[in-house]
Amino acid sequence: MIRLLADENFDNRILRGLRRAEISVDVVRVQETALSQADDPAVLEWAAQEGRIVLTHDVNTMPKYAYERVRAGQVMPGLVAVHLGAAIGEVIEDLLFLLFASEAEDFENQVVYLPLK
């Protein structure tokens, strides 16, 4: 099962739509953990410890830190970077596609950018 962690600034409208479309989706928001106000490396470390793929809109710095973890041989369960301004419905569809067409292992050490098109 794919488990997700939405970083602090991830669009809640996307999360609500994702949960409406698939009630069983396992997603935790950073605000629901002790990570509130944590920096990107700390978020990625927590996600690695919990086996959660990170959802972020931070396409500028979060991928850099994710790839630093990979180069250092650290666990990096995956990162899904969603461009700001992307159509919410399209992002939800892409996330649902990824959740149902993939296994968690498919995301290991990978950064995926949405929308997919």
Residue, then its C-alpha position, 0 to 999 in steps of 0.5 A: m500500500i502506498r502511504l503519503l505525507a503532504d508537506e506543510n504548504f500542499d493544497n488541501r483542496i487536492l487532498r480533499g478531492l483525493r480523499r473524496a475519490e478514494i476514501s482509503v487513501d493513506v495520507v498524513r499532513v505535516q501539520e498532523t505530526a511534530l514536523s510543523q515548521a520543519d525544514d525540507p531535510a527533516v520532512l524527508e527524514w521523517a517520511a523515510q522513517e515512516g515509509r511515506i512518499v512526500l507530496t509537495h508543491d516545492v519543485n525548487t528545493m525539495p527535489k534537491y534534498a531528495y536527490e541528496r538523500v539518494r546520493a548519500g545512500q539514505v532511504m528516500p521512499g519517493l517524492v511527488a512534486v506538483h507544480l503550482g497552478a496545475a489544474i486541481g482535477e488533473v492533479i487528483e486524477d494523476l495521483l489516483f492513477l499513480l496510487f492504483a497503477s504503482e507499488a510503493e517500491d516504484f517510487e523509491n529514490q524517484v522524483v515524479y512531477l505532476p501533472l504527468k502530461 
